[in-house]
Amino acid sequence: MKFLRKYNYNLINYYYLLAVLVYFSAIYLPFIRVGLAMSLVMVIAIIILYNYNNISFRNRLDLLVLFYLLYNFFSFLFFSFSGLPKSVYFMEFSNSILPIIPFYFLGKLPGKKSFYNITLYSLLACFVVGFYLQSTTSVNYMNFMSKIDGVGTNPLSYVVNYRSFLGLTATGALSALCVLLSFGLLQNSNFKWGKIAVLVCFVASILTFRRASLYTSFFALLYMNFLFLFILKGSKVKFFVFEILVFIVFFYWLLDSNPELFDLLFERFTSLSDAISSRKTSGVGGVLDIQRFVFGDGLGRYGHKAVAYSDSHIPDGNYLRMFYELGIIGFSIFILIIVSALYKGLSYIENNYIGLGVIIMVCLQAVGSDMFSFQLVAPIFWYSIGRSNRLKQLEESESLI
């Protein structure tokens, strides 16, 4: 029994390590279905939680999460009128809703904050191996990336954007989040490994050339510097000296060795208006097709899984898509969850600054990408929301958990 309880923690702590191993194995074993494998891991976690009565509803945020789960489940009724295959709904459910149950409730459980560190180390290994794989562009690697990212098998397709072996969108989102996790590692007195992690994650984030990754990496930098200056305790002088030296060396090297890359990076970083206008255009198309503003047209109706079956879809921008799929009711419940989690996180920011930062960064990334329905990003997002809820409960009464 004690072994199973310990396994309960290990399953959530090592989730991203398992994901990295599954994705890497799929390069050489094409029969592996990565999404199905990770969904199975989450189902096992849910079973363990249920067996130990760790799925409980004790406060307002718990109830909001419950209502959100149920609303998405019953939105299948509205989706059924779309004429799309039922598989579209179930694939979307496994990507965006299934992660809520294990990660939110496991995030509430007492224990060490090892999930973030193990996630960071696992993804660091992924980025380093990804640098090698993308530079060598083996046949197995290109075939796998063509399957999950649609990039094709032309080696020239791998020159512009760094995508490790998780795919461009996932690599961009997770590398930016790992910048934040690296600062957290650095703050917790692991200065040597923290410096290495910050450098690797920043390089990975920059080389993806994803606007969301660039913006949120910059946000992580500003956010952590603000905390170091005004809230957290630690060696501020040593950290700021390191930061200044790194930026001077990096930008001098970039300007001297590859000014074209610097210009491309600067142009990408300053193209926010183009990104907003393109999302606005896709949003208008969705408005013309939506049938039910109050209840929505059903989970997955306008998502990426529906592209093969319908011209009515919103390719980017999670908020617009969520509003059209879940309507005013479902979208309002989700926004209340975010607001409640941020409020709780801010109340205990000294202990929950990483979780709070993760929530904010994913919400920012979701403006342009479907982060809430991305199976590789949703777990850390919902885990962070669970941790925000956990802290107040621990303060009031440890026996409640």
PyMOL commands that set and color helices and strands:
alter all, ss='L'
color gray80, all
select helices_A, chain A and resi 2-13+15-28+34-51+60-74+76-82+86-97+100-108+114-136+139-149+155-158+168-187+191-208+211-230+236-257+259-269+272-289+304-306+318-347+349-365+371-373+378-396+398-400
alter helices_A, ss='H'
color red, helices_A
deselect
rebuild
show_as cartoon
